[in-house]
Amino acid sequence: MKIVLAIPAYNCGKQLNRVLSAIKKQHLYELFSAVIVIDNISPDDTLQVAQAFKKSIPHLHVFQNQQNYSLGGSHKVAFLYGERVGATHVAILHGDDQAVASEVADLVAQAKQHPEVDAVLGTRFMKGSRLIGYDQKRIWGNRVLNVVFTIVALRRTRDLGSGLNIFKLDILKDHVYLQFADRMTFNIELLLHLFKRRAKILYFPITWRESDQVSNARNFTIAKTAFANLMKWRFGQMEYSAIKKPGDYISKEY
């Protein structure tokens, strides 16, 4: 396996410093052929924080998107980069330090133990998961959505998208994901696409923390969009008005 670790980051310099410090201190970079930080034109010092680790973390690359592509767009940049360098997998670890950086090693171990699996998805809502400082209303809202997706999609759904996952690039080589929303609901469309492809998915319990992070998610809006996407997917009505291409997602390396 040749795995790239991609760290999307936006306006989270303080939190990204903790994530990269853990990667450096625990030598997590040894698990990957490359570690890339993808900054979404943050207004704070996110880019500078990432650059400060280039000398101390081997094969760390720092990119800044040409424009704010949102979280989904940064995923697209990550997948395209992995494809370009000949990786077999891309691991995603959000730069806001809500997921525990060290647990990416557990996901890599699962991917290696189960090479037939197309995606190892970290979940916040199964036995063994740990939630710290997470609002109870959000917990139950997510649990309800997981049940609805399980019933409608006829596929066990344990999380619609956490910040710690590994994807096999072979299942994404058709580039259909480029048509998905750039916003926070990208993971939901990606999950539904994996269901459609009958991808083999392994869910894995992770730790999820909320302390000093600033969430860009609008819970009601995301839940409403998730349900709408599920219904469109079930009845074969997923349509994309604009055809997006790899060249629509440009990042500059620093």
Beta strands, then each sheet from edge to edge (+ up, - down):
strand 1: 3-9
strand 2: 34-39
strand 3: 60-65
strand 4: 89-93
strand 5: 119-123
strand 6: 130-132
strand 7: 164-168
strand 8: 201-205
strand 9: 207-209
strand 10: 251-253
sheet 1: 8+ 5+ 7- 4+ 1+ 2+ 3+ 10-
sheet 2: 6+ 9+
end
